[in-house]
Amino acid sequence: MLRRITLHQLRLFAALARTMNMTRAAEELHMTPSAFSIQIKQLSESFGAALHEQVGRKLFLTEAGRAVATASRDMIERLDLLGMEIAELQGVERGTLRVAMITTARYFATRLIGDFCRAHPNIEFVMEVVNRDQILQRMRENLDDLYIMGQVPDELDVVAFPVVDNPLVVIAPAQHPLCGETDISPQRLAQEPFILREAGSGTRQAIERFFERHGVSPLIRMSLGSDETIKQVVAAGLGLTALSRHVLALDAASGHLRELDVRGFPIERQWYAAHLRAKKLSPPARAFLDLLMRQRKGLPEG
């Protein structure tokens, strides 16, 4: 019976064990929930044991499911290592590169990824754009080669390289009265409603630390998980925000948003390329990291 088990099914079950949510796991793998469920059911039948159970609205792995999840991760990791060994033999022009990045990083990383893919057309580039909690979970499970993030976690043993400046600025709708002022005090901002990223995001944490240092308690009108949505809400006149200057640069042509001259801003931060210290980087991963480092130094790719 076990010969009927496929690697595809094991990858699906590993995703299910990680997310503990059938719909979310299906979405991650670009499948419909029904198709995903059928594959998991067939995997359970091949083992002759239930691998998960539903209690209320929560999904739990059975003892057999936990054993299959562990074995699935082991086999997938070994196959990934095998792929790296083959890539070593073939050189940098073959293989797969997996990169996960924080959502805001796409504003600068897209161009670099395009440069890399044009220079290395035979490398399969797999990219995941996620929030901070998700990227930390992916790091814990060693799902990717490289991670692009604004705040390196202290709780994980990682190696991080600064690759791009990431200044945070205060942004207002173009018609806001503060747009004509200079050297705006942090205390003045306490009179304005703010639209910020969700609690726990690196951007939100940096802004909260800034206000705390200045004894300011900002009025937070909304917490949103998308920079694009925040920009639209601010442009509609519902409040101010603080985001990466990279986000504002893409909106410059429309003229809907303006950077305010606030004392203490910009908050200087960095984007980092990071990987687990124990991770053996594949040739494609080393090549992409080299591209990131070279562009920071203003050197051409090579």
MIVOBA-662501 format. One record per residue (C-alpha): z, x, y; residue in three letters; residue number from 0. Coordinates in nm, 3 decimals. Example, Ala and Ser with C-alpha at 12.3 -4.5 7.8 and 13.67 -1.06 7.14 Angstrom:
# MIVOBA-662501
+---------+---------+---------+------+-----+
!      pz !      px !      py ! type ! seq !
+---------+---------+---------+------+-----+
!   0.780 !   1.230 !  -0.450 !  ala !   0 !
!   0.714 !   1.367 !  -0.106 !  ser !   1 !
+---------+---------+---------+------+-----+
***
This chain:
# MIVOBA-662501
+---------+---------+---------+------+-----+
!      pz !      px !      py ! type ! seq !
+---------+---------+---------+------+-----+
!   0.000 !   0.000 !   0.000 !  met !   0 !
!   0.082 !   0.281 !   0.243 !  leu !   1 !
!  -0.275 !   0.401 !   0.225 !  arg !   2 !
!  -0.373 !   0.093 !   0.427 !  arg !   3 !
!  -0.169 !   0.216 !   0.723 !  ile !   4 !
!  -0.377 !   0.356 !   1.008 !  thr !   5 !
!  -0.293 !   0.606 !   1.281 !  leu !   6 !
!  -0.393 !   0.339 !   1.531 !  his !   7 !
!  -0.122 !   0.108 !   1.398 !  gln !   8 !
!   0.137 !   0.383 !   1.419 !  leu !   9 !
!   0.044 !   0.450 !   1.781 !  arg !  10 !
!   0.081 !   0.079 !   1.853 !  leu !  11 !
!   0.421 !   0.066 !   1.688 !  phe !  12 !
!   0.537 !   0.377 !   1.875 !  ala !  13 !
!   0.445 !   0.199 !   2.200 !  ala !  14 !
!   0.632 !  -0.113 !   2.088 !  leu !  15 !
!   0.939 !   0.091 !   2.000 !  ala !  16 !
!   0.928 !   0.257 !   2.342 !  arg !  17 !
!   0.881 !  -0.059 !   2.551 !  thr !  18 !
!   1.061 !  -0.307 !   2.323 !  met !  19 !
!   0.823 !  -0.567 !   2.462 !  asn !  20 !
!   0.512 !  -0.687 !   2.279 !  met !  21 !
!   0.323 !  -0.795 !   2.592 !  thr !  22 !
!   0.402 !  -0.478 !   2.788 !  arg !  23 !
!   0.305 !  -0.253 !   2.496 !  ala !  24 !
!  -0.022 !  -0.443 !   2.455 !  ala !  25 !
!  -0.099 !  -0.406 !   2.826 !  glu !  26 !
!  -0.031 !  -0.032 !   2.815 !  glu !  27 !
!  -0.286 !   0.004 !   2.535 !  leu !  28 !
!  -0.536 !  -0.233 !   2.696 !  his !  29 !
!  -0.512 !  -0.491 !   2.420 !  met !  30 !
!  -0.448 !  -0.863 !   2.418 !  thr !  31 !
!  -0.098 !  -0.958 !   2.297 !  pro !  32 !
!  -0.248 !  -1.153 !   2.006 !  ser !  33 !
!  -0.458 !  -0.858 !   1.884 !  ala !  34 !
!  -0.158 !  -0.627 !   1.923 !  phe !  35 !
!   0.065 !  -0.867 !   1.732 !  ser !  36 !
!  -0.183 !  -0.889 !   1.444 !  ile !  37 !
!  -0.186 !  -0.511 !   1.404 !  gln !  38 !
!   0.195 !  -0.493 !   1.405 !  ile !  39 !
!   0.211 !  -0.774 !   1.150 !  lys !  40 !
!  -0.036 !  -0.592 !   0.923 !  gln !  41 !
!   0.171 !  -0.273 !   0.956 !  leu !  42 !
!   0.484 !  -0.462 !   0.851 !  ser !  43 !
!   0.300 !  -0.610 !   0.553 !  glu !  44 !
!   0.182 !  -0.264 !   0.446 !  ser !  45 !
!   0.543 !  -0.146 !   0.436 !  phe !  46 !
!   0.661 !  -0.469 !   0.279 !  gly !  47 !
!   0.944 !  -0.493 !   0.530 !  ala !  48 !
!   1.009 !  -0.651 !   0.867 !  ala !  49 !
!   0.994 !  -0.384 !   1.136 !  leu !  50 !
!   1.127 !  -0.591 !   1.426 !  his !  51 !
!   1.304 !  -0.915 !   1.496 !  glu !  52 !
!   1.329 !  -1.147 !   1.792 !  gln !  53 !
!   1.673 !  -1.261 !   1.906 !  val !  54 !
!   1.636 !  -1.503 !   2.194 !  gly !  55 !
!   1.395 !  -1.338 !   2.433 !  arg !  56 !
!   1.481 !  -0.983 !   2.324 !  lys !  57 !
!   1.306 !  -0.773 !   2.063 !  leu !  58 !
!   1.502 !  -0.544 !   1.831 !  phe !  59 !
!   1.388 !  -0.294 !   1.569 !  leu !  60 !
!   1.517 !  -0.337 !   1.217 !  thr !  61 !
!   1.649 !  -0.038 !   1.025 !  glu !  62 !
!   1.304 !  -0.004 !   0.865 !  ala !  63 !
!   1.146 !  -0.033 !   1.210 !  gly !  64 !
!   1.360 !   0.249 !   1.348 !  arg !  65 !
!   1.255 !   0.470 !   1.057 !  ala !  66 !
!   0.887 !   0.387 !   1.113 !  val !  67 !
!   0.921 !   0.448 !   1.488 !  ala !  68 !
!   1.069 !   0.795 !   1.427 !  thr !  69 !
!   0.799 !   0.882 !   1.174 !  ala !  70 !
!   0.528 !   0.750 !   1.407 !  ser !  71 !
!   0.645 !   0.970 !   1.694 !  arg !  72 !
!   0.665 !   1.273 !   1.462 !  asp !  73 !
!   0.312 !   1.222 !   1.331 !  met !  74 !
!   0.163 !   1.156 !   1.674 !  ile !  75 !
!   0.333 !   1.467 !   1.814 !  glu !  76 !
!   0.206 !   1.678 !   1.523 !  arg !  77 !
!  -0.148 !   1.550 !   1.574 !  leu !  78 !
!  -0.124 !   1.627 !   1.944 !  asp !  79 !
!  -0.014 !   1.981 !   1.859 !  leu !  80 !
!  -0.304 !   2.010 !   1.617 !  leu !  81 !
!  -0.536 !   1.897 !   1.895 !  gly !  82 !
!  -0.393 !   2.167 !   2.119 !  met !  83 !
!  -0.446 !   2.431 !   1.850 !  glu !  84 !
!  -0.808 !   2.324 !   1.812 !  ile !  85 !
!  -0.849 !   2.321 !   2.189 !  ala !  86 !
!  -0.715 !   2.678 !   2.199 !  glu !  87 !
!  -0.991 !   2.779 !   1.960 !  leu !  88 !
!  -1.255 !   2.592 !   2.161 !  gln !  89 !
!  -1.134 !   2.706 !   2.501 !  gly !  90 !
!  -1.064 !   2.500 !   2.811 !  val !  91 !
!  -1.385 !   2.297 !   2.789 !  glu !  92 !
!  -1.266 !   2.074 !   2.505 !  arg !  93 !
!  -0.964 !   1.856 !   2.444 !  gly !  94 !
!  -0.761 !   1.587 !   2.615 !  thr !  95 !
!  -0.544 !   1.613 !   2.925 !  leu !  96 !
!  -0.269 !   1.353 !   2.978 !  arg !  97 !
!  -0.122 !   1.326 !   3.327 !  val !  98 !
!   0.131 !   1.072 !   3.454 !  ala !  99 !
!   0.194 !   1.034 !   3.825 !  met ! 100 !
!   0.404 !   0.833 !   4.064 !  ile ! 101 !
!   0.205 !   0.554 !   4.227 !  thr ! 102 !
!   0.203 !   0.712 !   4.575 !  thr ! 103 !
!   0.063 !   1.038 !   4.438 !  ala ! 104 !
!  -0.274 !   0.876 !   4.378 !  arg ! 105 !
!  -0.344 !   0.901 !   4.752 !  tyr ! 106 !
!  -0.395 !   1.276 !   4.724 !  phe ! 107 !
!  -0.441 !   1.334 !   4.351 !  ala ! 108 !
!  -0.754 !   1.123 !   4.302 !  thr ! 109 !
!  -0.974 !   1.376 !   4.481 !  arg ! 110 !
!  -0.831 !   1.666 !   4.281 !  leu ! 111 !
!  -0.879 !   1.479 !   3.954 !  ile ! 112 !
!  -1.239 !   1.414 !   4.052 !  gly ! 113 !
!  -1.289 !   1.786 !   4.124 !  asp ! 114 !
!  -1.138 !   1.876 !   3.789 !  phe ! 115 !
!  -1.345 !   1.626 !   3.591 !  cys ! 116 !
!  -1.668 !   1.741 !   3.754 !  arg ! 117 !
!  -1.582 !   2.103 !   3.674 !  ala ! 118 !
!  -1.478 !   2.020 !   3.314 !  his ! 119 !
!  -1.691 !   1.720 !   3.206 !  pro ! 120 !
!  -1.611 !   1.757 !   2.836 !  asn ! 121 !
!  -1.235 !   1.719 !   2.881 !  ile ! 122 !
!  -1.100 !   1.367 !   2.833 !  glu ! 123 !
!  -0.868 !   1.295 !   3.127 !  phe ! 124 !
!  -0.605 !   1.029 !   3.052 !  val ! 125 !
!  -0.405 !   0.920 !   3.358 !  met ! 126 !
!  -0.104 !   0.690 !   3.386 !  glu ! 127 !
!   0.009 !   0.566 !   3.729 !  val ! 128 !
!   0.371 !   0.446 !   3.705 !  val ! 129 !
!   0.693 !   0.408 !   3.900 !  asn ! 130 !
!   0.980 !   0.658 !   3.891 !  arg ! 131 !
!   1.177 !   0.491 !   3.612 !  asp ! 132 !
!   0.867 !   0.480 !   3.395 !  gln ! 133 !
!   0.772 !   0.841 !   3.459 !  ile ! 134 !
!   1.123 !   0.957 !   3.367 !  leu ! 135 !
!   1.101 !   0.761 !   3.043 !  gln ! 136 !
!   0.763 !   0.915 !   2.968 !  arg ! 137 !
!   0.909 !   1.262 !   3.030 !  met ! 138 !
!   1.199 !   1.194 !   2.794 !  arg ! 139 !
!   0.953 !   1.095 !   2.522 !  glu ! 140 !
!   0.717 !   1.386 !   2.595 !  asn ! 141 !
!   0.418 !   1.153 !   2.626 !  leu ! 142 !
!   0.213 !   1.358 !   2.873 !  asp ! 143 !
!   0.110 !   1.715 !   2.950 !  asp ! 144 !
!   0.189 !   1.711 !   3.323 !  leu ! 145 !
!   0.375 !   1.486 !   3.565 !  tyr ! 146 !
!   0.311 !   1.454 !   3.937 !  ile ! 147 !
!   0.617 !   1.332 !   4.122 !  met ! 148 !
!   0.801 !   1.359 !   4.451 !  gly ! 149 !
!   1.152 !   1.419 !   4.319 !  gln ! 150 !
!   1.218 !   1.641 !   4.018 !  val ! 151 !
!   1.490 !   1.499 !   3.790 !  pro ! 152 !
!   1.810 !   1.700 !   3.754 !  asp ! 153 !
!   1.895 !   1.541 !   3.419 !  glu ! 154 !
!   1.588 !   1.679 !   3.236 !  leu ! 155 !
!   1.499 !   2.041 !   3.161 !  asp ! 156 !
!   1.168 !   2.071 !   3.345 !  val ! 157 !
!   0.960 !   2.334 !   3.521 !  val ! 158 !
!   0.823 !   2.213 !   3.856 !  ala ! 159 !
!   0.568 !   2.359 !   4.098 !  phe ! 160 !
!   0.525 !   2.234 !   4.458 !  pro ! 161 !
!   0.160 !   2.141 !   4.504 !  val ! 162 !
!   0.121 !   1.921 !   4.816 !  val ! 163 !
!   0.331 !   1.852 !   5.126 !  asp ! 164 !
!   0.458 !   1.493 !   5.130 !  asn ! 165 !
!   0.603 !   1.414 !   5.474 !  pro ! 166 !
!   0.771 !   1.073 !   5.510 !  leu ! 167 !
!   0.712 !   0.894 !   5.839 !  val ! 168 !
!   0.818 !   0.566 !   5.998 !  val ! 169 !
!   0.530 !   0.320 !   6.024 !  ile ! 170 !
!   0.498 !   0.011 !   6.243 !  ala ! 171 !
!   0.231 !  -0.253 !   6.309 !  pro ! 172 !
!  -0.006 !  -0.130 !   6.580 !  ala ! 173 !
!   0.115 !  -0.388 !   6.836 !  gln ! 174 !
!   0.486 !  -0.313 !   6.792 !  his ! 175 !
!   0.670 !  -0.228 !   7.118 !  pro ! 176 !
!   0.806 !   0.096 !   6.970 !  leu ! 177 !
!   0.452 !   0.235 !   6.935 !  cys ! 178 !
!   0.460 !   0.334 !   7.300 !  gly ! 179 !
!   0.796 !   0.512 !   7.286 !  glu ! 180 !
!   0.883 !   0.875 !   7.210 !  thr ! 181 !
!   1.190 !   1.037 !   7.054 !  asp ! 182 !
!   1.314 !   0.706 !   6.914 !  ile ! 183 !
!   1.673 !   0.740 !   6.794 !  ser ! 184 !
!   1.767 !   0.649 !   6.435 !  pro ! 185 !
!   2.025 !   0.409 !   6.582 !  gln ! 186 !
!   1.747 !   0.216 !   6.757 !  arg ! 187 !
!   1.586 !   0.153 !   6.419 !  leu ! 188 !
!   1.896 !  -0.038 !   6.307 !  ala ! 189 !
!   1.769 !  -0.325 !   6.524 !  gln ! 190 !
!   1.447 !  -0.356 !   6.324 !  glu ! 191 !
!   1.388 !  -0.513 !   5.981 !  pro ! 192 !
!   1.255 !  -0.271 !   5.718 !  phe ! 193 !
!   1.017 !  -0.318 !   5.426 !  ile ! 194 !
!   1.097 !  -0.044 !   5.172 !  leu ! 195 !
!   1.005 !   0.067 !   4.823 !  arg ! 196 !
!   1.213 !  -0.061 !   4.534 !  glu ! 197 !
!   1.566 !   0.072 !   4.481 !  ala ! 198 !
!   1.559 !   0.394 !   4.278 !  gly ! 199 !
!   1.223 !   0.519 !   4.401 !  ser ! 200 !
!   1.214 !   0.872 !   4.540 !  gly ! 201 !
!   1.088 !   0.749 !   4.877 !  thr ! 202 !
!   1.364 !   0.488 !   4.903 !  arg ! 203 !
!   1.632 !   0.744 !   4.813 !  gln ! 204 !
!   1.510 !   0.987 !   5.081 !  ala ! 205 !
!   1.513 !   0.715 !   5.348 !  ile ! 206 !
!   1.859 !   0.594 !   5.247 !  glu ! 207 !
!   1.995 !   0.950 !   5.268 !  arg ! 208 !
!   1.843 !   0.988 !   5.616 !  phe ! 209 !
!   2.003 !   0.670 !   5.749 !  phe ! 210 !
!   2.336 !   0.754 !   5.585 !  glu ! 211 !
!   2.342 !   1.095 !   5.756 !  arg ! 212 !
!   2.293 !   0.924 !   6.091 !  his ! 213 !
!   2.548 !   0.649 !   6.029 !  gly ! 214 !
!   2.280 !   0.379 !   6.038 !  val ! 215 !
!   2.270 !   0.069 !   5.818 !  ser ! 216 !
!   1.911 !  -0.054 !   5.832 !  pro ! 217 !
!   1.825 !  -0.421 !   5.789 !  leu ! 218 !
!   1.621 !  -0.429 !   5.469 !  ile ! 219 !
!   1.413 !  -0.745 !   5.474 !  arg ! 220 !
!   1.212 !  -0.676 !   5.157 !  met ! 221 !
!   1.198 !  -0.431 !   4.866 !  ser ! 222 !
!   0.851 !  -0.399 !   4.715 !  leu ! 223 !
!   0.707 !  -0.187 !   4.436 !  gly ! 224 !
!   0.364 !  -0.123 !   4.588 !  ser ! 225 !
!   0.273 !   0.089 !   4.890 !  asp ! 226 !
!  -0.039 !  -0.120 !   4.945 !  glu ! 227 !
!   0.164 !  -0.442 !   4.955 !  thr ! 228 !
!   0.415 !  -0.282 !   5.194 !  ile ! 229 !
!   0.130 !  -0.180 !   5.426 !  lys ! 230 !
!  -0.003 !  -0.536 !   5.431 !  gln ! 231 !
!   0.340 !  -0.684 !   5.500 !  val ! 232 !
!   0.406 !  -0.436 !   5.783 !  val ! 233 !
!   0.060 !  -0.494 !   5.932 !  ala ! 234 !
!   0.144 !  -0.866 !   5.936 !  ala ! 235 !
!   0.436 !  -0.787 !   6.166 !  gly ! 236 !
!   0.725 !  -0.851 !   5.928 !  leu ! 237 !
!   0.899 !  -0.518 !   5.982 !  gly ! 238 !
!   0.881 !  -0.139 !   5.982 !  leu ! 239 !
!   0.858 !   0.091 !   5.684 !  thr ! 240 !
!   0.890 !   0.456 !   5.591 !  ala ! 241 !
!   0.624 !   0.595 !   5.360 !  leu ! 242 !
!   0.430 !   0.911 !   5.291 !  ser ! 243 !
!   0.192 !   1.014 !   5.568 !  arg ! 244 !
!  -0.075 !   1.025 !   5.296 !  his ! 245 !
!  -0.048 !   0.646 !   5.272 !  val ! 246 !
!  -0.097 !   0.602 !   5.645 !  leu ! 247 !
!  -0.396 !   0.838 !   5.656 !  ala ! 248 !
!  -0.603 !   0.602 !   5.440 !  leu ! 249 !
!  -0.538 !   0.320 !   5.686 !  asp ! 250 !
!  -0.626 !   0.519 !   5.998 !  ala ! 251 !
!  -0.974 !   0.368 !   6.031 !  ala ! 252 !
!  -0.846 !   0.009 !   6.045 !  ser ! 253 !
!  -0.598 !   0.079 !   6.324 !  gly ! 254 !
!  -0.352 !  -0.180 !   6.190 !  his ! 255 !
!  -0.063 !   0.067 !   6.149 !  leu ! 256 !
!   0.086 !   0.343 !   6.361 !  arg ! 257 !
!   0.326 !   0.631 !   6.297 !  glu ! 258 !
!   0.633 !   0.612 !   6.519 !  leu ! 259 !
!   0.784 !   0.912 !   6.698 !  asp ! 260 !
!   1.134 !   0.893 !   6.547 !  val ! 261 !
!   1.392 !   1.166 !   6.594 !  arg ! 262 !
!   1.445 !   1.343 !   6.261 !  gly ! 263 !
!   1.106 !   1.247 !   6.122 !  phe ! 264 !
!   0.893 !   1.340 !   5.944 !  pro ! 265 !
!   1.122 !   1.399 !   5.650 !  ile ! 266 !
!   0.964 !   1.700 !   5.482 !  glu ! 267 !
!   0.918 !   1.654 !   5.109 !  arg ! 268 !
!   0.689 !   1.792 !   4.840 !  gln ! 269 !
!   0.476 !   1.662 !   4.559 !  trp ! 270 !
!   0.545 !   1.854 !   4.241 !  tyr ! 271 !
!   0.353 !   1.912 !   3.920 !  ala ! 272 !
!   0.611 !   1.928 !   3.644 !  ala ! 273 !
!   0.635 !   1.960 !   3.269 !  his ! 274 !
!   0.912 !   1.985 !   3.015 !  leu ! 275 !
!   1.027 !   2.346 !   2.988 !  arg ! 276 !
!   0.977 !   2.345 !   2.612 !  ala ! 277 !
!   0.624 !   2.204 !   2.645 !  lys ! 278 !
!   0.341 !   2.428 !   2.532 !  lys ! 279 !
!   0.062 !   2.355 !   2.778 !  leu ! 280 !
!  -0.287 !   2.308 !   2.638 !  ser ! 281 !
!  -0.580 !   2.496 !   2.796 !  pro ! 282 !
!  -0.688 !   2.182 !   2.990 !  pro ! 283 !
!  -0.333 !   2.135 !   3.121 !  ala ! 284 !
!  -0.313 !   2.498 !   3.232 !  arg ! 285 !
!  -0.651 !   2.465 !   3.401 !  ala ! 286 !
!  -0.547 !   2.152 !   3.591 !  phe ! 287 !
!  -0.214 !   2.307 !   3.694 !  leu ! 288 !
!  -0.406 !   2.613 !   3.814 !  asp ! 289 !
!  -0.632 !   2.386 !   4.023 !  leu ! 290 !
!  -0.328 !   2.223 !   4.184 !  leu ! 291 !
!  -0.172 !   2.560 !   4.263 !  met ! 292 !
!  -0.494 !   2.705 !   4.401 !  arg ! 293 !
!  -0.558 !   2.413 !   4.636 !  gln ! 294 !
!  -0.205 !   2.449 !   4.772 !  arg ! 295 !
!  -0.283 !   2.809 !   4.862 !  lys ! 296 !
!  -0.618 !   2.707 !   5.010 !  gly ! 297 !
!  -0.814 !   2.892 !   4.743 !  leu ! 298 !
!  -1.138 !   2.761 !   4.589 !  pro ! 299 !
!  -1.130 !   2.645 !   4.228 !  glu ! 300 !
!  -1.209 !   2.921 !   3.990 !  gly ! 301 !
+---------+---------+---------+------+-----+
***
